[in-house]
Amino acid sequence: MTHPELPHNLEAEKATLGSILLNREAIVAVAPWLIPEFFYMERHAQIYEAMLACYNARIPPDTRTVSEELRRRNRLEPIGGVAYLSDLVDGVPTSYHVEYYARIIERTALLRKLISAGGKIAALGYNEQEELEDTLDKAEQTLFDISQRRTMQDFVPISQVIDSYYEQINYLQEHRGEVVGVPSGFRDLDEITGGLQQSDLIILAARPSVGKCVAAWTLIDDPATGERLTIEECVRRKLPRIYGIDDLGRVRPAAVGAWIDSGVKPCFRVRTWSGRTLDATANHPLLTVQGWVAVGKLSVGQPIAVPRALPAFGGDESWPLDKVRLLAYYIAEGSLTSSSPGFTNTDPVIVDDFKQIVTTHFPACAVRQHGISYFAARPGRGGTPTPNPIYTWLAELGLRGTLARDKRFPACAWTWSRRYLAEFVRALISCNGSIYQVGGFVRIELTVASEHLAADVHHTLVRFGLVARLLQTSHGAWRIQMTDPESIERYQREIGWIGEKAQRLAGATRALPARLSNVGQPPQATWGLVRAARQHPELSFAERARHSGETSSAGKHGGYDPHTQRSLPHTRLACYATVLGEPALEQVASPEIFWDPIVAIEPLGEHQVYDLTVPEGANFIAQDICAHNTSFVLSLAYNIALRNQRTVGIFSLEMSRDQLVQRLLAMDSRIDTHRLRTGHVGEAELQVVMSSMARLAAVPIYIEDTPGLTIMEVRSKARRLQSQSGVDIIIIDYLQLMAGKRSENRVQEVSEISRGLKALARELNVPVIALSQLSRAVEGRQSHIPMLSDLRESGSIEQDADIVMFIYREELYDPNTDKKGIAELHIAKHRNGPIGVVPMRFDPGTTRFDDLTYRTPEGY
């Protein structure tokens, strides 16, 4: 089988070289973009290299000078000598068409490179060992490298530039006092910049999620594996997904937009009735029935949302199931400090099970009894001692030498399947726990010396959806109590007991009368939300009850008592939410939320903290508590598109298009974003929202929300938008979420991205605004006003940018400031104009920025 010849044109190569030798000025037209590698024949490439060497040395490239340069390089004879150069000159009658010939060379060279790239991409496709995303990225990068060959342009004479600038001066004179760039819609900003100028790269940077952080040791559950990781470890791994609660109150995995190192900040410990704790900064919001409220504004007694169940089970079942029980026995009542680990228990069923498992999996060990304790003696007694295999096994799990007060679950336990984790807890609580009746009701308890172990058991019960309390006894021990009837019945059914406790109170949970529990139900304050519902203001409580099916009685009161001084069961609230059409009530009524009152808020001092952004739902679950997580650029886009009818292209790499629209609606309607997101909008406000939707639907804003775009994808999509709709400004949210070339050096990746964005601005001749993060250095200084050196991950961002702006809000650092509701836009770099500070009004509820209507002589 014969393969087609690679694209080339030897006649065009000869004609180009001959034209240059014939006319010394011909090389000026092609030298800036024609490179030796474009030539198909090697000797033609060598001749052209010699011509470029003469040209760069300010020597005319004719037959004599080029032959001398080739002789100096020992290449004259290999290319055919002076005779071949003379043949090239004789082969062209004129040099007038030199650029035409050279463009043929360029075209065939790029076609050859495209064929070569196709081979490389095919090879990538056959490599099944590599991740698909890596393969796609390399394929795109291969094509991008080819396209970059065409980005060069010729020098132009200064006279041509002056002619063009003269036209611009005339335009400026005719439009004196007007904004000549793209108007930002902010008066003071446009006074400094003259509008956003064509081909400028503008960097807008702010410290993300300022203050809203949790302590480094905070535990996060990995939905993929079940692992429990500190948030510090999550940041290191860049965990892709975590658990959160959606607008309807459902626990679900959510994608992480970014993991953020937020430096050292003052922290507070929030402890709830159930025993859950969260260590966070004062500005960190937690979910209440009134919405998200900062820790610093919460009070003792106020219920917050925690997940009733967190099904973060792994899938590991690599161990024999009985070996899982053996580990539980040792953790529950094992002595792990000696070389022959001991186990103490009096239940014959449990003791026999312990012995049998040791015999099965560690046959070299002999179980010796000392009273009610049993020790697995190491092999080789009387001869050369050998390591005790059980002692070695426990050491591999990190449990060797552990005292009772330091015991905890090994890391592998969190990756076990639901069945394996249930078996582990069954064995552990059968040893240490108890089940008994108090006042005719069943109670399950577990008391241990280790706070870590108690917290691990408590979290495991949360995974199974069991309500229990974790508290410290007066003697310093840690106790888990389960009294909720539904949870006890579920524990008996899904986990159960081993030994005598399996027979204790057998069937009692079914025989005892049912007891309703108000624990964890939507609190009494929820009635305020029910009263405030405006969809059906004519309905009384009794009428609402009839509509929801609670009562069929007629009359003014209908014999119905709503008990508004008590908590509101989630089943009743869910019916009300349906009748009233209130999405806000649906979240509060969710059976997947447990409303847990705060019992203590304690200062912890300053500690390392981290945060994360969760685009879908904007919250995450940390240590079994629900927690929450840039708006100037959207205000900018809103002004440019709505007020000035300019076309805006937004690449949103963090938030979805629905969330962007929601924020734009909040800005236009001036209705709080949380109320919009939860649907807590009255009839009158609904008309305002509908008007805003109609207004926004007509504005020229285009949104692309594909995450992790490469610079090549951004440029390709921006070009397409320019050709289809025209575009006046491009916004990237945000730069650090873009993917660069695969590199071990993130600084190099970010540098490549910032250069690519500047090239995009020049290519499309529009302003490009890229959001960027700041480093945590800004938090460690006495003055928290950002500086250029604070730009995160790369100094090249500052070098490539024409304008660098920082957002600063003093009230985030000084609660007593007189600048509440004020955001300052600090223009720290302006390549073609002055720098300065632009004060603005900021409404955190609608995330809207506006010009200050009144300013003092100092600017406020």
DAZI-V612499 format. One record per residue. RES is the residue in three letters. BURIAL is # if it has 24 or more other ideal C-beta (glycine too) atoms within 12 Angstrom, else .. D_CENTER is the distance of its C-alpha to the mean C-alpha in whole Angstrom. Layout:
RES & BURIAL & D_CENTER
RES & BURIAL & D_CENTER
This chain:
MET & . & 52
THR & . & 52
HIS & . & 49
PRO & . & 49
GLU & . & 49
LEU & . & 46
PRO & . & 46
HIS & # & 49
ASN & # & 51
LEU & # & 54
GLU & . & 56
ALA & # & 53
GLU & # & 53
LYS & # & 56
ALA & # & 57
THR & # & 54
LEU & # & 55
GLY & # & 59
SER & # & 58
ILE & # & 56
LEU & # & 60
LEU & # & 62
ASN & # & 60
ARG & # & 59
GLU & . & 56
ALA & # & 55
ILE & # & 52
VAL & # & 51
ALA & # & 49
VAL & # & 48
ALA & # & 47
PRO & . & 43
TRP & # & 42
LEU & # & 44
ILE & . & 43
PRO & # & 46
GLU & . & 43
PHE & # & 44
PHE & # & 47
TYR & # & 48
MET & # & 51
GLU & . & 51
ARG & # & 54
HIS & # & 53
ALA & # & 50
GLN & # & 52
ILE & # & 54
TYR & # & 51
GLU & # & 50
ALA & # & 53
MET & # & 53
LEU & # & 50
ALA & # & 51
CYS & # & 54
TYR & # & 53
ASN & . & 50
ALA & . & 53
ARG & . & 55
ILE & . & 58
PRO & . & 58
PRO & # & 58
ASP & # & 61
THR & # & 63
ARG & . & 64
THR & # & 61
VAL & # & 59
SER & # & 61
GLU & . & 62
GLU & # & 58
LEU & # & 58
ARG & . & 61
ARG & . & 59
ARG & . & 56
ASN & . & 59
ARG & # & 58
LEU & # & 61
GLU & . & 62
PRO & . & 60
ILE & # & 59
GLY & . & 62
GLY & . & 64
VAL & . & 65
ALA & . & 67
TYR & # & 63
LEU & # & 62
SER & . & 65
ASP & . & 65
LEU & # & 61
VAL & # & 63
ASP & . & 66
GLY & # & 63
VAL & # & 62
PRO & . & 65
THR & . & 62
SER & # & 59
TYR & . & 58
HIS & . & 56
VAL & # & 54
GLU & # & 50
TYR & . & 51
TYR & # & 52
ALA & # & 49
ARG & . & 46
ILE & # & 48
ILE & # & 47
GLU & # & 43
ARG & . & 43
THR & # & 44
ALA & # & 42
LEU & # & 39
LEU & # & 40
ARG & # & 41
LYS & # & 37
LEU & . & 36
ILE & . & 38
SER & . & 37
ALA & # & 33
GLY & . & 34
GLY & . & 36
LYS & . & 33
ILE & # & 30
ALA & . & 33
ALA & . & 33
LEU & # & 29
GLY & . & 29
TYR & . & 32
ASN & . & 30
GLU & . & 28
GLN & . & 27
GLU & . & 24
GLU & . & 21
LEU & . & 21
GLU & . & 18
ASP & . & 20
THR & . & 23
LEU & . & 22
ASP & # & 20
LYS & # & 23
ALA & # & 25
GLU & # & 24
GLN & # & 24
THR & # & 28
LEU & # & 29
PHE & # & 27
ASP & . & 29
ILE & # & 32
SER & . & 31
GLN & . & 31
ARG & . & 35
ARG & . & 35
THR & . & 34
MET & . & 37
GLN & . & 39
ASP & . & 43
PHE & . & 44
VAL & . & 46
PRO & . & 49
ILE & . & 48
SER & . & 51
GLN & . & 48
VAL & . & 46
ILE & . & 48
ASP & . & 49
SER & . & 46
TYR & . & 45
TYR & . & 48
GLU & . & 47
GLN & . & 44
ILE & . & 46
ASN & . & 49
TYR & . & 46
LEU & . & 44
GLN & . & 48
GLU & . & 48
HIS & . & 45
ARG & . & 46
GLY & . & 43
GLU & . & 41
VAL & # & 37
VAL & . & 38
GLY & # & 34
VAL & # & 31
PRO & # & 32
SER & # & 29
GLY & # & 30
PHE & # & 30
ARG & # & 34
ASP & # & 33
LEU & # & 31
ASP & # & 33
GLU & . & 36
ILE & # & 34
THR & # & 33
GLY & # & 35
GLY & # & 32
LEU & # & 29
GLN & # & 31
GLN & # & 31
SER & # & 30
ASP & # & 28
LEU & # & 25
ILE & # & 23
ILE & # & 20
LEU & # & 19
ALA & # & 17
ALA & # & 16
ARG & # & 15
PRO & # & 12
SER & # & 12
VAL & # & 15
GLY & # & 17
LYS & # & 15
CYS & # & 14
VAL & # & 15
ALA & # & 18
ALA & # & 17
TRP & # & 19
THR & # & 17
LEU & # & 17
ILE & # & 14
ASP & # & 15
ASP & # & 14
PRO & # & 15
ALA & . & 16
THR & # & 18
GLY & # & 19
GLU & # & 19
ARG & # & 18
LEU & # & 16
THR & # & 16
ILE & # & 13
GLU & # & 14
GLU & . & 15
CYS & # & 11
VAL & # & 10
ARG & . & 13
ARG & . & 12
LYS & # & 8
LEU & # & 9
PRO & . & 7
ARG & # & 8
ILE & # & 10
TYR & # & 12
GLY & # & 13
ILE & # & 16
ASP & # & 16
ASP & # & 19
LEU & # & 21
GLY & # & 21
ARG & # & 20
VAL & # & 18
ARG & # & 16
PRO & # & 13
ALA & # & 9
ALA & # & 6
VAL & # & 3
GLY & # & 2
ALA & # & 3
TRP & # & 6
ILE & # & 9
ASP & # & 12
SER & # & 14
GLY & # & 18
VAL & . & 21
LYS & # & 21
PRO & # & 24
CYS & # & 23
PHE & # & 24
ARG & # & 25
VAL & # & 25
ARG & # & 27
THR & # & 28
TRP & # & 31
SER & # & 30
GLY & # & 29
ARG & # & 25
THR & # & 24
LEU & # & 21
ASP & # & 21
ALA & # & 19
THR & # & 20
ALA & # & 22
ASN & # & 20
HIS & # & 17
PRO & # & 18
LEU & # & 19
LEU & # & 20
THR & # & 24
VAL & # & 26
GLN & # & 26
GLY & # & 22
TRP & # & 20
VAL & # & 22
ALA & # & 21
VAL & # & 22
GLY & # & 25
LYS & . & 26
LEU & # & 27
SER & . & 30
VAL & . & 32
GLY & . & 33
GLN & # & 30
PRO & # & 28
ILE & # & 24
ALA & # & 22
VAL & # & 22
PRO & # & 21
ARG & # & 25
ALA & # & 24
LEU & # & 21
PRO & # & 22
ALA & # & 19
PHE & # & 22
GLY & # & 22
GLY & . & 25
ASP & . & 27
GLU & . & 31
SER & . & 32
TRP & # & 34
PRO & . & 37
LEU & # & 37
ASP & # & 40
LYS & # & 38
VAL & # & 35
ARG & # & 38
LEU & # & 40
LEU & # & 37
ALA & # & 36
TYR & # & 40
TYR & # & 40
ILE & # & 37
ALA & # & 39
GLU & # & 42
GLY & # & 42
SER & # & 44
LEU & # & 41
THR & . & 43
SER & . & 46
SER & # & 46
SER & # & 47
PRO & # & 45
GLY & # & 46
PHE & # & 46
THR & # & 48
ASN & # & 48
THR & . & 51
ASP & # & 50
PRO & . & 52
VAL & . & 50
ILE & # & 47
VAL & # & 49
ASP & . & 50
ASP & # & 47
PHE & # & 46
LYS & # & 49
GLN & . & 49
ILE & # & 45
VAL & # & 46
THR & . & 49
THR & . & 47
HIS & # & 44
PHE & # & 46
PRO & . & 50
ALA & . & 51
CYS & # & 50
ALA & . & 53
VAL & # & 52
ARG & . & 54
GLN & . & 55
HIS & . & 56
GLY & . & 56
ILE & . & 53
SER & . & 51
TYR & # & 50
PHE & # & 50
ALA & # & 49
ALA & # & 51
ARG & # & 50
PRO & . & 52
GLY & . & 55
ARG & . & 57
GLY & . & 60
GLY & . & 59
THR & . & 56
PRO & . & 53
THR & . & 50
PRO & . & 47
ASN & # & 46
PRO & # & 44
ILE & # & 42
TYR & # & 42
THR & . & 40
TRP & # & 38
LEU & # & 37
ALA & . & 36
GLU & . & 34
LEU & # & 32
GLY & . & 32
LEU & # & 34
ARG & # & 38
GLY & . & 39
THR & # & 37
LEU & . & 39
ALA & # & 39
ARG & . & 37
ASP & . & 34
LYS & # & 34
ARG & # & 30
PHE & # & 29
PRO & # & 28
ALA & # & 25
CYS & # & 26
ALA & # & 27
TRP & # & 23
THR & # & 23
TRP & # & 26
SER & # & 27
ARG & # & 28
ARG & . & 32
TYR & # & 31
LEU & # & 30
ALA & # & 32
GLU & # & 35
PHE & # & 34
VAL & # & 34
ARG & # & 37
ALA & # & 39
LEU & # & 37
ILE & # & 38
SER & # & 41
CYS & # & 42
ASN & # & 41
GLY & # & 41
SER & # & 43
ILE & # & 44
TYR & . & 47
GLN & . & 48
VAL & . & 48
GLY & . & 50
GLY & . & 50
PHE & # & 46
VAL & # & 44
ARG & # & 42
ILE & # & 40
GLU & # & 39
LEU & # & 38
THR & # & 39
VAL & # & 38
ALA & # & 38
SER & # & 35
GLU & # & 32
HIS & # & 29
LEU & # & 31
ALA & # & 31
ALA & # & 28
ASP & # & 27
VAL & # & 30
HIS & # & 28
HIS & # & 25
THR & # & 26
LEU & # & 28
VAL & # & 25
ARG & # & 24
PHE & # & 27
GLY & # & 27
LEU & # & 30
VAL & # & 31
ALA & # & 32
ARG & # & 32
LEU & # & 32
LEU & # & 34
GLN & # & 36
THR & . & 40
SER & . & 43
HIS & . & 44
GLY & . & 40
ALA & . & 39
TRP & # & 36
ARG & # & 37
ILE & # & 35
GLN & # & 37
MET & # & 36
THR & # & 39
ASP & # & 37
PRO & # & 39
GLU & # & 37
SER & # & 35
ILE & # & 38
GLU & # & 39
ARG & # & 36
TYR & # & 36
GLN & # & 39
ARG & . & 38
GLU & # & 35
ILE & # & 36
GLY & # & 39
TRP & # & 42
ILE & # & 44
GLY & # & 47
GLU & . & 49
LYS & # & 47
ALA & . & 46
GLN & . & 50
ARG & . & 49
LEU & # & 49
ALA & . & 49
GLY & . & 48
ALA & . & 48
THR & # & 45
ARG & . & 47
ALA & . & 50
LEU & . & 49
PRO & . & 49
ALA & . & 45
ARG & . & 44
LEU & . & 41
SER & . & 38
ASN & . & 37
VAL & # & 34
GLY & # & 31
GLN & # & 32
PRO & # & 31
PRO & # & 32
GLN & # & 35
ALA & # & 33
THR & # & 32
TRP & # & 36
GLY & . & 35
LEU & # & 32
VAL & # & 35
ARG & . & 37
ALA & . & 35
ALA & # & 35
ARG & . & 36
GLN & # & 36
HIS & . & 40
PRO & . & 41
GLU & . & 45
LEU & . & 44
SER & . & 45
PHE & # & 44
ALA & . & 46
GLU & # & 46
ARG & # & 42
ALA & # & 43
ARG & . & 46
HIS & # & 43
SER & # & 40
GLY & . & 43
GLU & # & 44
THR & . & 47
SER & . & 50
SER & . & 52
ALA & . & 54
GLY & . & 55
LYS & . & 53
HIS & . & 52
GLY & . & 52
GLY & . & 53
TYR & # & 49
ASP & . & 47
PRO & # & 44
HIS & . & 43
THR & . & 41
GLN & . & 41
ARG & . & 40
SER & # & 36
LEU & # & 36
PRO & # & 35
HIS & # & 32
THR & . & 34
ARG & # & 36
LEU & # & 33
ALA & # & 32
CYS & # & 35
TYR & # & 35
ALA & # & 32
THR & . & 33
VAL & # & 37
LEU & # & 35
GLY & . & 32
GLU & # & 30
PRO & # & 26
ALA & # & 26
LEU & # & 28
GLU & # & 27
GLN & # & 24
VAL & # & 26
ALA & # & 28
SER & # & 26
PRO & # & 27
GLU & # & 24
ILE & # & 24
PHE & # & 26
TRP & # & 27
ASP & # & 28
PRO & # & 30
ILE & # & 29
VAL & # & 32
ALA & # & 31
ILE & # & 28
GLU & . & 29
PRO & . & 28
LEU & # & 27
GLY & . & 27
GLU & . & 25
HIS & # & 22
GLN & # & 19
VAL & # & 16
TYR & # & 12
ASP & # & 10
LEU & # & 6
THR & # & 5
VAL & # & 5
PRO & # & 7
GLU & # & 10
GLY & # & 12
ALA & # & 10
ASN & # & 11
PHE & # & 11
ILE & # & 14
ALA & # & 15
GLN & # & 18
ASP & # & 19
ILE & # & 19
CYS & # & 16
ALA & # & 14
HIS & # & 13
ASN & # & 10
THR & # & 14
SER & # & 17
PHE & # & 20
VAL & # & 19
LEU & # & 19
SER & # & 22
LEU & # & 23
ALA & # & 23
TYR & # & 25
ASN & # & 28
ILE & # & 28
ALA & # & 28
LEU & # & 30
ARG & # & 32
ASN & # & 33
GLN & . & 32
ARG & # & 31
THR & # & 28
VAL & # & 24
GLY & # & 22
ILE & # & 18
PHE & # & 16
SER & # & 12
LEU & # & 10
GLU & # & 7
MET & # & 9
SER & # & 12
ARG & # & 16
ASP & . & 17
GLN & # & 15
LEU & # & 16
VAL & # & 19
GLN & # & 19
ARG & # & 19
LEU & # & 21
LEU & # & 23
ALA & # & 23
MET & # & 24
ASP & # & 27
SER & # & 28
ARG & . & 27
ILE & # & 26
ASP & # & 24
THR & # & 20
HIS & # & 20
ARG & # & 24
LEU & # & 23
ARG & # & 20
THR & # & 22
GLY & # & 25
HIS & # & 27
VAL & # & 29
GLY & . & 33
GLU & . & 35
ALA & . & 36
GLU & . & 33
LEU & . & 32
GLN & . & 34
VAL & . & 33
VAL & # & 29
MET & . & 31
SER & . & 33
SER & # & 30
MET & . & 28
ALA & . & 31
ARG & . & 31
LEU & # & 28
ALA & . & 28
ALA & . & 31
VAL & # & 29
PRO & # & 28
ILE & # & 24
TYR & # & 23
ILE & # & 19
GLU & # & 17
ASP & # & 14
THR & . & 13
PRO & # & 10
GLY & # & 11
LEU & # & 14
THR & # & 17
ILE & # & 19
MET & # & 22
GLU & # & 20
VAL & # & 19
ARG & # & 23
SER & # & 24
LYS & # & 23
ALA & # & 24
ARG & . & 27
ARG & . & 28
LEU & # & 27
GLN & # & 29
SER & . & 32
GLN & . & 31
SER & . & 31
GLY & . & 31
VAL & # & 28
ASP & # & 29
ILE & # & 25
ILE & # & 22
ILE & # & 19
ILE & # & 16
ASP & # & 12
TYR & # & 11
LEU & # & 13
GLN & # & 11
LEU & # & 9
MET & # & 12
ALA & # & 14
GLY & # & 17
LYS & # & 20
ARG & . & 19
SER & . & 20
GLU & . & 20
ASN & . & 20
ARG & . & 17
VAL & . & 19
GLN & . & 21
GLU & # & 18
VAL & # & 17
SER & # & 21
GLU & # & 21
ILE & # & 19
SER & # & 20
ARG & # & 24
GLY & # & 23
LEU & # & 22
LYS & # & 25
ALA & # & 27
LEU & # & 25
ALA & # & 27
ARG & . & 30
GLU & # & 30
LEU & # & 30
ASN & . & 31
VAL & # & 29
PRO & # & 27
VAL & # & 23
ILE & # & 21
ALA & # & 17
LEU & # & 15
SER & # & 14
GLN & # & 13
LEU & # & 16
SER & # & 17
ARG & # & 17
ALA & . & 21
VAL & # & 21
GLU & # & 21
GLY & . & 24
ARG & . & 26
GLN & . & 29
SER & . & 28
HIS & # & 24
ILE & # & 25
PRO & # & 23
MET & . & 25
LEU & # & 24
SER & . & 24
ASP & # & 21
LEU & # & 19
ARG & # & 16
GLU & # & 17
SER & # & 20
GLY & . & 23
SER & # & 24
ILE & # & 21
GLU & # & 24
GLN & . & 27
ASP & # & 26
ALA & # & 25
ASP & # & 28
ILE & # & 27
VAL & # & 24
MET & # & 23
PHE & # & 22
ILE & # & 21
TYR & # & 23
ARG & # & 23
GLU & # & 26
GLU & . & 26
LEU & # & 22
TYR & # & 24
ASP & . & 28
PRO & . & 28
ASN & . & 32
THR & . & 32
ASP & . & 34
LYS & # & 31
LYS & . & 29
GLY & . & 27
ILE & # & 28
ALA & # & 25
GLU & # & 26
LEU & # & 25
HIS & # & 26
ILE & # & 28
ALA & # & 28
LYS & # & 29
HIS & # & 31
ARG & . & 32
ASN & . & 35
GLY & . & 36
PRO & . & 35
ILE & . & 33
GLY & . & 32
VAL & # & 31
VAL & # & 30
PRO & # & 30
MET & # & 28
ARG & # & 28
PHE & # & 25
ASP & # & 25
PRO & # & 21
GLY & . & 22
THR & # & 22
THR & # & 20
ARG & # & 23
PHE & # & 25
ASP & # & 28
ASP & # & 31
LEU & # & 33
THR & . & 36
TYR & . & 38
ARG & . & 38
THR & . & 40
PRO & . & 42
GLU & . & 39
GLY & . & 37
TYR & . & 36
